[in-house]
Amino acid sequence: MGKNIWGQATCSRGETEAYGPHGIDIVQRDDGRYQVGVINHFPSESIEMFELSKNIESWDLVWKGCVEVPEELYFNDIGLKTDGSFYASHMYERDITVNEWLSAALFKYSTGYVLKWDKKTFTKVIGSDGGQPNGIGLDQDSELLYVNYNLSDELKVINLSLIHI
């Protein structure tokens, strides 16, 4: 466990707390260090940040902070930027029923969207709505965000240079 330098000041984690990891990404930050971001579902929703560093005999992950996920959001995957901000896919409402999920899969309607965290707040990415946004990939150099929609059976490419978040 390291100090919380890459997350929200209000977010904390105990050394013995369990994790429920889901989506993951890694990026070399502007300062040259390697940042790993992990969607965490347990014991509460959060985005956990780690530094990946090479020692003589191994690679180590050191916790560097977390971001609290607002109650209405249920994240799936993350795309890190080199400045420490990120994009995350919100799949669907946390209390979705099996019937609602099956209906969305059958009729291909929107259940979620992508958000950007600017190191202070979450903002919805315009044009990112779809049926269970799942995996995402960020091409920061080209300003393209690739979003896989599990329930919509589609892949969208969002040109981030054309939208203002």
C-alpha positions as CSV (number, residue, x, y, z in Angstrom):
1,M,0.0,0.0,0.0
2,G,1.3,3.4,-1.0
3,K,-0.1,6.9,-0.4
4,N,-3.3,8.0,-2.2
5,I,-1.7,10.3,-4.9
6,W,-3.6,9.2,-8.0
7,G,-7.2,9.0,-6.6
8,Q,-9.7,11.1,-4.8
9,A,-8.7,12.4,-1.4
10,T,-11.9,11.1,0.1
11,C,-11.3,7.5,-1.2
12,S,-9.4,5.1,1.0
13,R,-8.7,1.4,1.3
14,G,-7.5,-0.8,4.1
15,E,-4.5,-3.1,3.6
16,T,-6.6,-6.2,4.3
17,E,-9.7,-5.3,2.4
18,A,-10.7,-7.8,-0.4
19,Y,-10.9,-6.8,-4.0
20,G,-13.5,-7.7,-6.7
21,P,-11.5,-6.8,-9.8
22,H,-13.2,-6.5,-13.2
23,G,-11.9,-4.3,-16.1
24,I,-8.3,-3.3,-16.2
25,D,-6.0,-1.0,-18.1
26,I,-2.3,0.1,-18.0
27,V,-0.6,3.2,-19.3
28,Q,2.7,4.9,-19.1
29,R,2.0,8.2,-17.4
30,D,3.4,11.5,-18.5
31,D,5.9,11.3,-15.6
32,G,7.2,7.9,-17.0
33,R,5.7,5.7,-14.3
34,Y,3.3,2.8,-15.2
35,Q,-0.3,3.2,-13.9
36,V,-2.7,0.3,-13.7
37,G,-6.4,1.1,-13.2
38,V,-8.9,-1.6,-12.1
39,I,-12.7,-1.5,-11.8
40,N,-13.5,-2.9,-8.4
41,H,-16.9,-4.3,-7.4
42,F,-16.2,-5.4,-3.8
43,P,-16.6,-4.5,-1.0
44,S,-17.9,-1.4,-2.7
45,E,-17.7,0.1,-6.2
46,S,-14.5,1.9,-6.8
47,I,-11.7,2.4,-9.3
48,E,-8.4,1.3,-7.8
49,M,-5.1,2.8,-9.0
50,F,-1.7,1.0,-8.8
51,E,1.8,1.7,-9.8
52,L,3.6,-1.1,-11.7
53,S,7.3,-1.2,-11.1
54,K,10.1,-3.6,-11.9
55,N,12.4,-4.8,-9.1
56,I,15.5,-6.9,-9.6
57,E,13.5,-10.2,-9.3
58,S,9.9,-9.3,-9.9
59,W,7.2,-6.8,-10.9
60,D,5.3,-5.1,-8.1
61,L,1.9,-3.4,-7.8
62,V,1.7,-0.6,-5.3
63,W,-1.7,0.9,-4.5
64,K,-1.7,4.6,-5.3
65,G,-5.3,5.6,-4.7
66,C,-8.9,5.1,-5.6
67,V,-11.9,6.9,-7.0
68,E,-15.3,6.4,-5.5
69,V,-18.1,5.4,-7.9
70,P,-21.3,7.3,-7.6
71,E,-24.2,5.1,-6.4
72,E,-26.1,5.3,-9.7
73,L,-23.2,3.9,-11.7
74,Y,-22.0,0.3,-12.3
75,F,-18.7,0.2,-14.2
76,N,-17.3,-2.5,-16.4
77,D,-14.1,-1.4,-18.0
78,I,-11.5,1.4,-17.9
79,G,-9.4,3.3,-20.4
80,L,-6.5,5.3,-18.8
81,K,-5.0,8.5,-20.1
82,T,-1.4,9.4,-19.6
83,D,-2.4,12.4,-17.4
84,G,-4.2,10.2,-14.9
85,S,-7.7,10.8,-16.1
86,F,-9.7,8.0,-17.6
87,Y,-12.9,6.7,-19.3
88,A,-15.1,4.0,-17.8
89,S,-18.0,2.1,-19.2
90,H,-21.3,2.2,-17.1
91,M,-23.1,-1.1,-18.1
92,Y,-26.5,-0.7,-16.6
93,E,-28.4,0.3,-13.5
94,R,-27.2,-1.7,-10.4
95,D,-30.7,-2.9,-9.7
96,I,-31.4,-4.2,-13.2
97,T,-33.6,-7.3,-13.2
98,V,-33.0,-10.4,-15.2
99,N,-36.1,-9.7,-17.3
100,E,-35.0,-6.1,-18.0
101,W,-31.5,-7.4,-19.0
102,L,-33.0,-10.0,-21.3
103,S,-35.4,-7.5,-22.8
104,A,-32.4,-5.2,-23.6
105,A,-30.6,-8.1,-25.2
106,L,-33.6,-9.0,-27.3
107,F,-34.6,-5.5,-28.4
108,K,-31.1,-3.9,-28.4
109,Y,-32.0,-0.8,-26.4
110,S,-29.6,1.4,-24.5
111,T,-28.7,0.5,-20.9
112,G,-25.6,2.5,-20.3
113,Y,-22.9,4.8,-21.5
114,V,-19.3,5.9,-21.1
115,L,-18.1,8.5,-18.6
116,K,-14.9,10.5,-18.4
117,W,-13.2,11.2,-15.0
118,D,-11.2,14.4,-15.2
119,K,-9.5,13.8,-11.8
120,K,-12.4,15.7,-10.1
121,T,-15.8,14.7,-11.6
122,F,-17.4,12.2,-13.9
123,T,-19.0,13.5,-17.1
124,K,-21.0,11.5,-19.7
125,V,-19.4,11.1,-23.1
126,I,-21.8,12.4,-25.7
127,G,-22.8,9.7,-28.2
128,S,-21.7,6.8,-26.0
129,D,-25.2,5.4,-25.1
130,G,-25.8,1.7,-26.0
131,G,-26.7,-1.7,-24.8
132,Q,-24.4,-2.7,-21.9
133,P,-21.1,-0.9,-22.8
134,N,-18.6,-3.5,-21.9
135,G,-14.9,-3.4,-23.0
136,I,-13.4,-0.1,-24.0
137,G,-10.1,0.8,-25.6
138,L,-8.5,4.2,-25.8
139,D,-6.2,5.3,-28.6
140,Q,-5.1,8.6,-26.9
141,D,-2.8,9.7,-29.8
142,S,-5.7,9.5,-32.3
143,E,-8.3,10.6,-29.8
144,L,-10.4,7.6,-30.5
145,L,-12.4,5.6,-28.0
146,Y,-13.5,2.1,-29.0
147,V,-16.6,0.8,-27.1
148,N,-18.0,-2.7,-27.3
149,Y,-21.7,-2.9,-26.5
150,N,-22.5,-6.5,-25.4
151,L,-26.3,-6.2,-25.5
152,S,-26.4,-4.1,-28.7
153,D,-24.1,-6.4,-30.7
154,E,-22.0,-3.4,-31.9
155,L,-18.7,-1.7,-31.6
156,K,-18.6,2.1,-31.8
157,V,-15.6,4.3,-32.4
158,I,-16.1,7.7,-30.8
159,N,-13.9,10.5,-32.1
160,L,-13.1,12.4,-28.9
161,S,-11.7,15.4,-30.8
162,L,-15.2,16.0,-32.1
163,I,-17.0,16.2,-28.8
164,H,-16.5,18.5,-25.9
165,I,-16.7,17.0,-22.4
